[in-house]
């Protein structure tokens, strides 16, 4: 008897909140979860952003960051839209270090963007790689910058 394979989508909110034991000092009464903290930071720094947009962007940024760590050497890049949330994650260094500990074998994953944006379909390919890595992809967000990507310099060891 054949059994159907079930695929389960990885939930960025659950993934992020599961890191709380690594950075308990970041949890507060006003931001009771790491997810809430990152959303609050996105909203603080991007006053025109709605909570819904912040949640969509954060989910895609987590998917991208983890996939970049798990798929070493795979050519990936994000467009400007998703990159806003990727930078928010990286700037919250205790949380970013916790992500590196958990998903990059304890090694710091460098962020070394190239100056010039590439226009070669990398953004669209990256969305497909995220999907292949078990994440739901917000196609609308990735399509916004599909023509222009902000890839990282492959000369910097273990960078995204």
N, C-alpha and C positions, 0 to 999 in steps of 0.2 A: 504494500500500500504506500503510495507516494504521499509525502507530507508537503504542504505548502510552506515555502520559506517566508517568514515574516521579517520585514525590514522595519526598524524602528528609527525614527528621526531623533537626532540628538537635540536636546532642548538647551539653548544657550543660557536661559535664566537659571535652570537647575544646575548647569555646569558652573556658572559663576558663583551662585550661592553656596555650592558645595566646597568652595575654597575658604569659607568663613573661619574654619578652625586654624588656617594658616595666618590670617590677619584679623583676629578678633578686635583689635584696637580700632579698626575702621567702622565697626558697627556702632550706631548711635540710636538714641530714641527717635530722632527725626529721619534717619536712614537705617531702618532695622535689618535690611539685607544688603548685600553687596550690589545686587541689581538696583535697588532703590538709590544707593549711593551714586552709582555711575549715571543713572538717569538724572539725578539732581545736578551732577556736575555738567552733563550735556546741556541741560536746561539753563543752568547758570551762565555758561559760556556762549550760548547760542540763543539769545533772548527771543528770536522769532520762531524758534522750534517748538512744535507742540509735543506733548508727552507721547502721543502715538508715534510720531516720527522718531523721537528719541529712542523709543523701545524698538522700533523696526531697525534703526541704524545700529544700535548696540548689539542686537541679535546677530546682525550680519558681520559686525566687527569682531565679535567673539568667534563666530564661525571661521572667519578669515584668519584670525590670529592663531587659533588652535590648528587649523589645517596647515598653515605655513610652518608651524612647529612639527607637526606630524608627517608632513610630506617634504622633508628636506630635499633641496636641490630641484624642486619642481618650480618652473617659471610661473610666478603668480604676480598679480598686482591689482590694486583697487583704483577706482575712479575717485574723484574729489569728494563726492557725496558720502560714500562709506568711509573714506579716509578720515573724515571729521571725527567719527566715533573710534576709529583705530587709534588716532592720536590721543583721544581722551583716555583710553585704556593705558597707553604707554606712559602718559604723564602721571597717572596715579601709580607711582613706582612700587609701593608695597604690593599692590594688587597685581601689577604686571610681573613682578618677581615671583609671586605665588603661581601665576599662570606658567611662567618659565619652569619653575620647580616641578609642577605637575605634568606639563605637556611637552617640555623640551629637555627632559632628563636632568633637570637641575641646572642646566646651562642657560645663561642669558642669551636671548634671541635679539640680535642687533636690529635696529631700524635705521637703514642707510639709504634714503631715497635718492634717486637720480634727479638731477636738476630738470632735465627735459622730459616731458611726458611722452610716452610712446603711443602711437596710434595704430596698433597692429592686431587688435582683437584680444589682447591679454585679459581685459576686464571680463569679456564674455566667456573666455576659456576658464578664468578663475571661478566664475559662478558655477560652471559645470564641475570643476574640481571640488568645490564645497559640497555640491549635491552628491557627488560620488563619495565624499567623506562622511556622509550621513546627516548632513544639515539641510534644513529647508532653505530654499533660496528665495529672497524677495526680488523677483525678476524686475519689478518696476524700479527699485533702487539701483540695481546693477545696470539696467538699460539707460539710465539717465546719463551715465558717463561711459557708455560702451565704447565710444570711439577714442577716448583718452584715458590712459592709465598712468598711475604714479608708481612705477616699478622701483624696486630697490636695486642697488648696485651689487652685482654678483661677485665683485672683487672683495667685498667685505665678508669675511667668514661668517657663516650662519646668520645671514641677514634676511629680513623680509621687507 
